[in-house]
């Protein structure tokens, strides 16, 4: 099947590590979460022009960070507003009843559309993601440091753990697709060293904190809405080998909008990478709560998804019969996508107040019912805003993602 132009960007939404000269610009937006236990999020990343080695393997592709001005945001919103009549499914239907039927049909067929997507593209659409240590170093640093060499042995004392008594360090990826995030993790060592602090007594009989390392088995769970995707994942040799290694890899079909009690308090890290945007706004609250339920006490939920005014949204928002609701669209293959503001994510996953703005009723389109968020502590919440430039053909594309860490 032919791919829309923005699909190539979705397929290559990766962190880039190589860099060249710095550029002067404002920092990307962040949301103040000072009412979440004193945490205020900021974006401390440097603004640099970086070589993008993931876009069609083109050596001329680069990206730089940018920040929207309020004037630019107003212009983009005005453009979306001007195209509502052309873009809105209900507005363009012969009758309101017919328009509502189409919206319900997209919801009813959501599973089929994703099965069709993976049947068509198999494992060839998305590239493997290797950016977790860069994007979420506070959480994945211990995973990758275990694989990087012997720093641990020199700086900290490792707690000896017999193989029969090893504990699990569990990562759950919700919406894992064919394993583009999960499988690279299975290429790492099958264990991690987790730093812990224990009370000790020094020579002067004063209480001190002594840092030690506990060895834990690395276990990866992957779940997806599509049974086709899970079947493809389970055929990968990396998954098979880990599964044979005392069930270090586990996968299954799961609709995140439905509860799954066997995963409650299971994970040290849960991942939601470009998942929430594919869910109907009316079901996002339940999905967020179900994702939060997978966390152990102190566990971390990591999220990255599509942000408001992303170039893909502007393309869809100016096309005919694509708009299902506020910032919610159907793509040419029948899958759907929502574009978030930071406030949307804060309401869904935070614990301050009710969710009132996600997919609010607009004209005759359905929105989410007012409900409490997942009740997690917001550790970090920011936009990732980049302009991808191709020097060969002098084209550029603006990508906007929301990124968050919750506990």
Beta strands, then each sheet from edge to edge (+ up, - down):
strand 1: 49-51
strand 2: 61-65
strand 3: 157-159
strand 4: 167-174
strand 5: 191-201
strand 6: 207-224
strand 7: 249-253
strand 8: 267-273
strand 9: 295-306
strand 10: 323-325
strand 11: 328-330
strand 12: 336-338
strand 13: 354-355
strand 14: 371-372
strand 15: 378-390
strand 16: 395-406
sheet 1: 1+ 2- 15+ 16- 9+ 8+ 4+ 6+ 3+
sheet 2: 1+ 2- 15+ 16- 9+ 8+ 4+ 6+ 5-
sheet 3: 1+ 2- 15+ 16- 9+ 8+ 4+ 6+ 7+
sheet 4: 10+ 11- 12+
sheet 5: 13+ 14-
end
